[in-house]
Structures are given as C-alpha cells and as structure tokens.
Amino acid sequence: MTVLPIWGSTINGTKTYASDGCGEGELGALAAQLDEAYRRVAANLPRNADIRIERVNGKDRLSLTGLDKLEEPPSLSKLRDQVDALLGLLGPAM
C-alpha cells in the first residue's frame, strides 16, 4: 500500500486526501456496503419493469422509465427562498 503524506496535501498541483494508515477499516466497511447494494440491485433487475438494458450501437445502455412528477410541497418552496436569500448575502459567485 502506498501511503501518501498527510490529509489534504497537494502533490503536483493535485489535492489529495490520502490515508496515513487510519481509516482503512472504514473504507473496507464502505466497500462492503457498496458491494452489497450493487449485488442487491443486480439481483432485482430482472423483476424491475421500470429498468431495462437496451443494446444501442453495439453497447449496453441502461434505460429508466420516467417517474411521475410530484408536486412541490410549500415547505420546499419556502426553504428554497430562504437558501436563495442567504446565498444572496454572500455576493456573486467567483
């Protein structure tokens, strides 16, 4: 295993977030969760009518059935307005 310097260091102009020996257990647990989720999705694909794998130009493409539009709850509109107001206080984006 290659161990890079400290967290958040810059190597050749690229920001890195490397392990210094810590966190390997957490990464292993996350990898196991991701693998389990992937296998669960793959196992359920044949039974899911909203997902199809279609062959386009010699390549497999995932095709999803469109979702029904949900009405936006008033609380989400209010939250969006509040966030927009707060972002306006920060000034223009760089």
N, C-alpha and C positions, 0 to 999 in steps of 0.2 A: 504494500500500500504506500502510495506517495503521500507524504504529509507536507502540505504547504505551510507557509509561515502562519501568522495569526489571523483571526477572523477579520474580515473586511480589509485585507491588504490589497495592494494594487501591484500586479505583475504585468509588465509590458503594456501598461495602459489599460488593462482589463481588471475590473473589480472582482475579487474572489471572496468566497465565503467558505474557506476550507476547514476541514476538521483537524484539530490538533490532538486527536485521539479521543476526544469527547464526542458524544452524540451518535456513535456508531450503533448503539443499541436502539436508539430512537429511529434512526434511518432503517434499520432492519425491521422494526415493527411496522413502520410506514410502508415499506416494500411488501411485507406480508399482507397488509390490509389492501394495498393496491392490487396485488396478485389475486387475492380472494374476490375482490369486486370484479376484476376482469373475468375471472372464471365463471362467476355467477351471471354476468351479462351474457357471456358466450353461451352458457347453458340455456339461457332463456330466449335467445334469439329466435329459434325455430317456432316458438309459441307466441311471439310478439307480432301481431298483424300490422303494427304501425312502423315496423322497421323491415326493410328489405335490402338485400345485397344484389345490386344490378351490375351487369358487365357493360361497360362503356369504353369504346375504343380499346378493347383488349385488357382493360383494368377493372378490378372490382371497386365499386363505389357504394357507399352506404347511403340509402335513401330513406328519409324520415317522412312520415305522414304529417302534414301541417297540424298544429294544435289549434283548438278553438280559442278565440280571443276572449280574455277575461276583462270585465270592466275594472277600471282602476278605482280602488277604494278611496274615499275622501281623505283618509289619513295619509295615504301615499302622496296625494297631491299636496297636502299641507307640508309634509316632510320635504318634498322636492322644493317647494317655495322657500322653506327655512334654509335648506342647504344652499340654494342659489343666493339667498341674501347674505349668508355667511361667506361664501366664496367671493361675492362682490366686494366685501371688506378687504380682501387680500390684494385686490388690484388686478390688472391684466396679467395673463399667463406669459411666462417668458418664452 
